[in-house]
């Protein structure tokens, strides 16, 4: 059978009108100063609508292509070369659907990502974190300790005082907690895997009693005991592995989707982690006969610590106001607890706050 088609090399906008003859093993293409043979085995793709179809040839983009307005040619093509890969029903069905098929594929990929994000990765990370050896976790924390130096120098004198303070407290954990004081204007603190905890001087300077400091240290100890930092690290690596497999190792795609995935994860995971650590801080206070109001006062300090207000739904942490409300509710539900002033903690707290910067 002979018919006419439009040929494009895929690299330029120039179109050639050509005559096509369907042979048993190949297409014979003839045009003005243009002749070629396309073996059916070289075809890589077909796109078909009700009124036309296009054949593509090549191993990588941009492909050479032949566009036919004669749908009868398509039926003859199917008859003369039924063995051709591009004529397989699954392939044709996909191409006939055009944009719908591509959109379906995209939504399918996002469906897989959502399935892993909400079910597989959280479950796997929790199992791995729970069974991760503590000695390896401690080494991991030591490696991350260099992060502290990004914020300021570690004040060795204040660090010794804070460590001495910590030795008087029952933190309700078997971890060997190590506290470090970093000279910084940031009103903040954070915990690393294995029990390394960083506290900034600006936060200590903002405190007015030792109950607030116990609350802070109990909160960060909660992150360690519940292995929140470890879970966050494993989650990020899980997304790296998943996205690498879906993108074929394309670093730009990985970076793009990883940013979205980790943001979604932090919006959900970090808020739940913070709530758990808040409750753990209250537990530590009660175990040490401290004043439960200390943990509420701590978040009042953090609320005054500055920063632009960010709604809960867009923040990786619940707002201080929201946390204060939840903690007050928990305190109201407690039976009247015995509060004992600890003179030793009071003395060390005063000593810590009075240390000159070294």
FENNORHU-V100907 format. One record per pair of residues at least 24 apart in sequence whose C-alpha atoms are under 7 Angstrom apart, sorted by the first residue. I is the first residue (numbers start at 1). GAP is how many residues later the second one is. If there is no record, write none. Layout:
BEGIN
i | gap
I | GAP
I | GAP
END
This chain:
BEGIN
i | gap
5 | 61
5 | 62
5 | 63
6 | 60
6 | 61
6 | 62
7 | 58
7 | 59
7 | 60
8 | 56
8 | 57
8 | 58
9 | 54
9 | 55
9 | 56
10 | 52
10 | 53
10 | 54
10 | 55
11 | 51
24 | 56
24 | 57
40 | 44
41 | 43
43 | 43
44 | 42
45 | 41
46 | 40
46 | 49
47 | 48
47 | 49
48 | 47
48 | 48
49 | 47
121 | 114
121 | 117
125 | 106
125 | 109
125 | 110
126 | 105
129 | 98
129 | 101
129 | 102
134 | 60
137 | 56
137 | 57
138 | 55
138 | 56
140 | 53
141 | 51
141 | 52
141 | 53
141 | 55
148 | 50
151 | 33
152 | 30
152 | 31
152 | 32
153 | 29
153 | 30
154 | 26
154 | 27
154 | 28
154 | 29
155 | 26
155 | 27
155 | 28
155 | 203
158 | 194
158 | 197
161 | 187
161 | 191
162 | 190
165 | 180
165 | 183
169 | 119
170 | 114
170 | 117
170 | 118
171 | 47
171 | 50
171 | 113
172 | 112
173 | 52
187 | 115
187 | 118
190 | 30
191 | 29
191 | 32
191 | 33
192 | 37
193 | 31
193 | 34
193 | 36
193 | 37
194 | 30
195 | 29
205 | 148
206 | 95
210 | 135
210 | 136
210 | 139
211 | 79
211 | 80
211 | 83
212 | 82
212 | 83
212 | 85
212 | 86
214 | 71
215 | 66
215 | 67
215 | 70
215 | 79
215 | 80
216 | 82
218 | 62
218 | 63
218 | 66
219 | 58
219 | 59
219 | 61
219 | 62
220 | 57
222 | 55
222 | 58
222 | 59
223 | 54
228 | 45
236 | 26
266 | 50
267 | 47
267 | 48
267 | 49
270 | 46
270 | 47
271 | 45
271 | 46
271 | 47
274 | 43
289 | 49
289 | 50
289 | 51
290 | 49
290 | 50
291 | 48
292 | 39
296 | 28
296 | 31
299 | 25
END
